[in-house]
């Protein structure tokens, strides 16, 4: 894989994302692709959820700046784990699993949902 970042077109993973949602009993209608998540910084620039409604919002195109914001938020994790996120699908899947965690386990914080997402990716 090249070290040059190519913007991630999230909707190109629609089928995989829908399968992941189904695995956790979530309706695909709860996933929306948006031009902007209405968040200025951090990983919520890429994806966010509404816990009560169970909705997940994903930015349609992930830029290098967005990617770097997410990576910076994962400073507690080992480089080996974070390195896997250089793969576009793994990156998208991690963010999706993270949001699923927040919806299904509302009491879990950012660290716990990131940890769970990394665990699920390794399965």
C-alpha positions as CSV (number, residue, x, y, z in Angstrom):
1,X,0.0,0.0,0.0
2,X,1.3,3.4,-0.9
3,X,2.1,5.9,1.8
4,X,0.3,8.6,-0.2
5,X,-3.2,9.3,1.3
6,X,-6.1,8.9,-1.1
7,X,-9.4,10.4,0.2
8,X,-11.8,7.6,1.4
9,X,-15.1,7.5,-0.5
10,X,-17.1,6.0,2.4
11,X,-20.2,5.1,0.3
12,X,-18.1,2.7,-1.7
13,X,-18.2,0.4,1.3
14,X,-22.0,0.6,1.6
15,X,-22.5,-3.2,1.2
16,X,-19.9,-4.0,3.8
17,X,-21.3,-1.4,6.2
18,X,-24.8,-2.7,5.8
19,X,-23.6,-6.3,6.6
20,X,-21.8,-5.0,9.7
21,X,-25.0,-3.2,10.9
22,X,-27.0,-6.4,10.3
23,X,-24.6,-8.4,12.3
24,X,-25.4,-6.3,15.3
25,X,-29.1,-6.1,14.6
26,X,-29.2,-2.6,13.4
27,X,-31.4,-1.4,10.5
28,X,-29.5,-0.1,7.5
29,X,-32.0,2.8,7.4
30,X,-30.2,4.2,10.4
31,X,-27.0,4.9,8.4
32,X,-26.8,8.2,6.6
33,X,-24.0,9.6,4.4
34,X,-23.6,13.3,4.8
35,X,-21.3,16.0,3.3
36,X,-20.5,17.3,6.8
37,X,-21.1,15.8,10.2
38,X,-21.5,19.3,11.7
39,X,-18.5,18.7,14.0
40,X,-15.5,21.0,13.9
41,X,-12.8,18.6,15.2
42,X,-11.9,15.2,16.4
43,X,-13.2,11.9,15.2
44,X,-16.7,13.1,15.0
45,X,-15.7,15.0,11.8
46,X,-15.8,11.5,10.2
47,X,-18.7,9.8,12.0
48,X,-21.1,10.4,14.8
49,X,-24.2,8.9,16.2
50,X,-27.4,9.8,18.1
51,X,-27.6,7.2,20.8
52,X,-31.3,7.4,21.6
53,X,-32.5,7.2,17.9
54,X,-29.7,4.8,17.0
55,X,-28.7,6.8,13.9
56,X,-25.2,6.9,12.5
57,X,-23.9,9.7,10.3
58,X,-20.9,9.2,8.1
59,X,-19.1,11.9,6.1
60,X,-19.1,10.8,2.5
61,X,-15.5,11.7,1.8
62,X,-12.8,11.3,4.4
63,X,-9.9,13.7,3.8
64,X,-6.3,13.5,5.1
65,X,-7.2,16.1,7.7
66,X,-10.2,14.0,8.9
67,X,-8.0,10.9,9.0
68,X,-5.4,12.6,11.1
69,X,-8.0,13.9,13.5
70,X,-9.2,10.3,14.1
71,X,-5.7,9.0,14.4
72,X,-4.8,11.7,17.0
73,X,-7.8,10.7,19.1
74,X,-6.4,7.1,19.3
75,X,-3.1,8.1,21.1
76,X,-3.8,5.5,23.9
77,X,-3.6,2.6,21.5
78,X,-0.5,0.8,20.2
79,X,1.0,1.8,16.9
80,X,0.4,-1.7,15.6
81,X,-3.3,-1.4,16.2
82,X,-3.5,2.0,14.6
83,X,-1.4,0.9,11.6
84,X,-4.3,-1.4,10.5
85,X,-6.4,1.8,10.0
86,X,-4.2,2.8,7.0
87,X,-6.4,0.4,5.1
88,X,-9.5,2.4,4.0
89,X,-12.1,-0.3,4.7
90,X,-10.5,-1.1,8.1
91,X,-10.6,2.6,8.9
92,X,-14.3,2.9,8.0
93,X,-15.2,-0.3,9.7
94,X,-13.5,0.9,12.9
95,X,-15.5,4.1,12.9
96,X,-18.7,2.2,12.2
97,X,-18.1,-0.3,15.0
98,X,-17.2,2.6,17.3
99,X,-20.6,4.2,16.7
100,X,-22.4,0.9,17.0
101,X,-20.8,0.5,20.4
102,X,-22.0,3.9,21.5
103,X,-25.6,3.1,20.5
104,X,-25.7,-0.4,21.9
105,X,-23.7,0.4,25.1
106,X,-24.6,3.9,25.9
107,X,-22.6,4.0,29.1
108,X,-19.2,3.3,27.3
109,X,-16.8,6.1,26.8
110,X,-14.7,6.9,23.7
111,X,-11.8,4.8,24.8
112,X,-14.0,1.8,25.6
113,X,-15.8,2.0,22.2
114,X,-12.5,2.4,20.3
115,X,-11.1,-0.6,22.2
116,X,-14.2,-2.7,21.4
117,X,-14.0,-1.7,17.7
118,X,-10.3,-2.8,17.5
119,X,-11.3,-6.1,19.2
120,X,-14.1,-6.7,16.7
121,X,-11.8,-6.0,13.7
122,X,-9.4,-8.7,14.9
123,X,-12.1,-11.3,15.1
